[in-house]
Amino acid sequence: MSALVAVIGSGQLPDLVCDELLSACEIVRQADFRAGLPEAANLALVLHDAWHPATHREAETVLRQIRVPWLRGFVAWGEGVVGPLVRPDTPGCSQCADTRRLMAGRDRKEAWELQQRLFAHGGSKRDSWASRSGLLQLAHLLAAETKRALHGSPAHTEGRLFIIEMNTLNSSRHFFLPDPLCPVCGRLPDDSREAARIALKPSPKISGDSFRCRPMGELKSFLVNDYLDSRTGFLNGKMRDLVSPFADASVNLPLFGQDEATAGRSHSYADSELTAILESLERYCGMSPRGKRTVIRDSYRNLEAEALNPLQVGVHAKEQYALAGFPFQPFDQDHPIDWVWGYSFGRERPILVPELLAYYSMGCGQGLVFETSNGCALGGTMEEAIFYGMLEAVERDSFLMAWYAELPLPRIDPYSTGDPELQVMIGRLRAVAGYDVHLYNSTMEHGIPSIWAIAKNNKQRGLNLLCAAGAHPDPVRAVKSAIHELAGMLLSFEEKFETNRGEYERMLHDPNQVRHMEDHSMLYGLPQAEERLRFLLDENRPLQTFAGEFGPKARHADLTADLTDLIEAFRRINLDVIVVDQTTPEIARNGLYCVKVLIPGLLPMTFGYHLTRLTGLERVLRVPAELGYRKGMLTPRQLNPHPHPFP
């Protein structure tokens, strides 16, 4: 018995497709969905000579109800679009495809506005570029895909779009990821206490000298194919940095209001590109809940027995909250807010965390504090993600602790490591960029090796100095991480620094003008700002060796053992480690995990002088004396009053 295909739409394209399919199947033609569809239809084709997004949305509703797969074809902005082949109950519908296609485009806001107008008022009957030759090409593709679908063969449009340039007939095929927030096919589970539980599992390292659990070669097999595509990609562009002393690369994460570049830094452009993709995935997962649906909204007073007190993570000073136009409000334990479930390793049970602390874009323009991506990390296993999230929180805390308390950290001889790669890196930074590296041991009371690195200019032009930080059980790895950070910024910042030097000089005298992340680095590029770092730059102090400062460390074959060591280090000083799982379906498909690590009591990284968060964090006053840097507890007035220099 011949298959039945319902063709919905009007114009030249459905006519041409029907002509190609006459001998292959039985066809029912309809202009729209008002008359309903035959129950016996095996497939539906929705075809127009222009873009009709409202009809595509209607097709999703009607055809899912009667469980009929469907395929669309149309022309928009001089391009023909074929696909996706949509199957009932399968994520990845036409709405997901449109979302990815619009987001990857350069004019996404204008495209979205046009889509909304078409939804409301309909569109033209025919795109101006819909030539007969172009429509014939579309019809041929649509007919071929229809035959594959009817015969049970894999269709080229499963999770993909064909895009055809109507003036040249060049065609290309593009993969797209289902949108977990799609109103048609998205099926996010509710956030829950049980799902938040974390039981650490073995996480074998890929080699004896590695702290990763999945080799880069394995990640390479899917990172580019699944996430990087200029037309429909989760990421829509890449670039290699030929200026940096090392092999740096960046990829572009398209957001609705802006593009956001993330960088990868290594000694190989291929590895740097993959690292940049991973960094973008981490950034995306950390912005807002896309892996589970937030369901709890209540006051802290009502949830106190099983919730994190927001004051424990540091808040803005009351003087900041009192400023006119300040975008945040003081904590009110009776005010309802959104909460998500995390896992407390200190309490060994799930704990409620304010959503605005678990996802760093949630507090924009409202809420309690400005939260950054501090403590967000992605890994090939849950344990790996938590491990690196903890190290990032440690790195930033150690840097800020040394800054606010102006600690005269021990300066370390970088050549005392005996590590050939590190020596080459330092030499290359000097030869290519013209900067010398100064290293300091910023390890705090928890004992996790931490490094403050300063690149000092020996040229007449450019930033006078730039700071970076690193933390790792292996202090040499911490140093290398910090040097990669320095190298990735030095030369790229120089032209901007010279162009806007007057602006940074004004920041030197008015810290409230330090509003953005780059401002912190650029301010301390001024030679006049160097005096603020005299507590570190004292050349009369003797150089210490790595062996003398850090000593031998335990080596494990399983990363979970290293992670357990980190957690125990905080347990010994009565600090909790809280983990919120930020994993989304887009990364879960490839066995990746993303987390937010909160360690209440550690100093949170902030950008913008007006958004400093120290209130409630007495540790910054106490620990300098515990480590022997001060004779007694500091007072808030004794803390460094200047903007920090973290890049």
Disulfide bonds with the S-S distance in Angstrom:
none
